[in-house]
Amino acid sequence: MAGSLSVDDKLMGEKMHYYCSSSEDESEEGKEVTNAKSSQAAGQPGLSTNTGPKGVIADWRRFKQLETEKREEQERELVDLQKKLSLTCRSNLDDDKEKDADEELWKELECLDNDFLREYQQKRLEEMRKLLRDVPQYNSVTDLATANEFLEATENNHPMTTVIIHVYEQNSAPSTAMNGCIQTLSKDHPTVKFCRILAHRAQLSSKFSEEGVPALLVYKKGELVGNLVALGDTLGEDFFAEDVESLLNMHGLLPPRTMPEHVLAMS
């Protein structure tokens, strides 16, 4: 009976109003379904139900319509492409004008850059002069007697002060040569704080006293930045201040000897 649902219908979730309660309703519903299908087929675009000459003509007209629409779309795309090309393509005259404008702009920028760099350099020189005026001048070698004096010599110095401590021992030919060299260098580099101390007074080992001297320990802002030991092996037993200066410069440990005087003299 149409009035009752089967198990399959329940599982499929069909609703009761989809079913008819009489044969008359079923007959009417069948007619409506048949008419709906026929109407849908007749109104579907691009589909001709007439297979005779009229149907062939209708199909041909539809084909030509689609062909015309496709051609019009291609023409629109071509016009759009031409517009884009007209925006990006320029004549040689336009290129020359822009090149001249760029060159003029570069000249203006160069003038601005030169003025800016000149002003910046002048400002940096003024800052350097002011800083160098406060740097202590030493011009001599300071003898250190104890390990505490050693530590004090490396601390609480001007930020631009370089401290070079010569660790040496008596009865050592390379140590004697180094003592003479740092005396000369202290005059050539008055802003460098040169000191010297015996290895055993710095509480270094006996092995260092025998094999590590002469040694140059370089400090900046309280930090050890250079540690050159056993320099007798590098420089020999007899050497000159120029040799030591070149060695320190090679390691970037010595400020230029003429920088303070040169900067301070500029106005």
JOSUL-V370331 format. One record per helix or strand. SS is the DSSP state (@ for helix, = for strand). FROM is the first residue (numbers start at 1). LEN is the number of residues. Records with the same first field share a line. If there is no record, write none. Layout:
# JOSUL-V370331
SS->FROM-LEN + FROM-LEN
This chain:
# JOSUL-V370331
@->7-6 + 16-3 + 23-21 + 53-36 + 92-42 + 147-8 + 173-16 + 206-6 + 231-5 + 241-10 + 259-7
=->141-3 + 162-7 + 192-7 + 215-6 + 223-6
